[in-house]
């Protein structure tokens, strides 16, 4: 599934918050991403329609089976590519994050897979 950079960021944040706190509340997502709660609500609604998350009664988002599968793959790729941009290319933390998310959302999956293999081989 090809996701926009914004959806990848949300997916990763929901995954991280779920691991850390047991739930990904919209207020926590908004704080972590530095966005307004109405923006979070719109994105979460979109992600529900895509079958990536479901909303729990108290407004917490949780990953569906498909959402977890996507999150784990993006997390794996992120963990490989972020140090490449940070350490090898020498970008700041902020620019490394932006570059990693841009690569994950823009490059074809075959290219991301090849890049991850090349980075881990070195």
C-alpha distance (Angstrom), angle and dihedral (degrees) to the residues before:
residue distance angle dihedral
X1 . . .
X2 3.78 . .
X3 3.79 111.7 .
X4 3.79 132.0 -174.0
X5 3.78 118.5 -108.6
X6 3.80 90.0 -105.7
X7 3.80 93.1 53.2
X8 3.81 90.9 47.9
X9 3.82 90.2 52.5
X10 3.81 91.2 49.1
X11 3.80 92.0 46.5
X12 3.80 91.7 51.0
X13 3.82 92.7 46.1
X14 3.81 92.4 48.5
X15 3.79 89.3 49.7
X16 3.82 92.7 48.2
X17 3.81 94.6 45.9
X18 3.78 91.3 47.4
X19 3.80 90.3 53.5
X20 3.82 94.0 44.8
X21 3.80 102.0 38.8
X22 3.78 104.6 15.8
X23 3.81 91.1 -115.5
X24 3.77 140.2 46.4
X25 3.80 107.0 -133.7
X26 3.79 116.9 -168.1
X27 3.81 91.5 -121.1
X28 3.82 90.4 55.2
X29 3.81 91.1 47.4
X30 3.81 90.3 50.7
X31 3.81 92.1 50.3
X32 3.81 94.1 45.5
X33 3.82 93.0 49.4
X34 3.80 96.6 35.9
X35 3.79 93.9 -125.1
X36 3.79 135.0 125.8
X37 3.80 119.8 -92.3
X38 3.83 93.1 -118.0
X39 3.81 87.6 58.3
X40 3.79 89.8 51.4
X41 3.80 90.8 49.2
X42 3.82 92.0 52.4
X43 3.79 92.9 47.9
X44 3.79 93.4 46.2
X45 3.81 90.3 50.7
X46 3.80 89.2 52.7
X47 3.79 91.7 48.3
X48 3.83 91.1 49.8
X49 3.82 88.9 54.8
X50 3.81 89.3 50.5
X51 3.80 90.4 53.4
X52 3.82 94.0 -118.4
X53 3.80 97.9 116.2
X54 3.74 141.4 10.5
X55 3.75 126.5 -148.2
X56 3.77 120.3 -122.2
X57 3.82 123.9 -145.7
X58 3.82 96.6 -94.7
X59 3.78 94.1 50.2
X60 3.78 97.1 -94.0
X61 3.78 118.5 141.2
X62 3.76 120.3 -138.6
X63 3.75 129.0 -175.1
X64 3.77 120.8 -108.0
X65 3.78 118.6 -137.8
X66 3.83 89.2 -93.6
X67 3.80 90.9 45.5
X68 3.79 91.9 52.0
X69 3.79 91.1 48.9
X70 3.81 90.7 52.1
X71 3.81 92.8 43.7
X72 3.80 92.9 51.6
X73 3.80 92.3 50.2
X74 3.81 93.6 47.1
X75 3.81 90.2 45.6
X76 3.82 90.5 52.4
X77 3.79 91.8 49.4
X78 3.81 92.5 43.4
X79 3.81 91.5 52.6
X80 3.81 89.8 53.7
X81 3.80 99.4 42.6
X82 3.81 101.4 39.3
X83 3.85 93.9 66.2
X84 3.79 88.7 46.5
X85 3.80 91.3 59.4
X86 3.80 93.2 38.2
X87 3.79 103.3 41.8
X88 3.79 105.7 21.8
X89 3.80 100.5 34.2
X90 3.81 92.5 32.3
X91 3.79 99.4 -131.6
X92 3.79 123.4 156.8
X93 3.81 118.6 -100.4
X94 3.80 90.3 -101.8
X95 3.81 94.3 48.8
X96 3.80 91.4 43.6
X97 3.80 90.3 55.1
X98 3.80 92.6 47.2
X99 3.80 91.9 46.8
X100 3.78 93.2 48.0
X101 3.81 93.2 49.4
X102 3.83 90.8 44.8
X103 3.79 90.8 52.1
X104 3.81 92.9 47.2
X105 3.80 92.8 49.6
X106 3.81 99.6 38.7
X107 3.78 109.9 34.8
X108 3.80 121.0 76.2
X109 3.80 113.8 -101.4
X110 3.81 91.0 -114.7
X111 3.81 88.4 58.3
X112 3.82 92.9 47.1
X113 3.81 90.4 49.8
X114 3.81 91.8 49.6
X115 3.80 91.8 46.4
X116 3.81 92.0 49.5
X117 3.82 90.4 49.9
X118 3.80 91.6 49.1
X119 3.81 93.2 47.5
X120 3.81 93.3 48.7
X121 3.82 91.7 46.0
X122 3.81 91.6 60.6
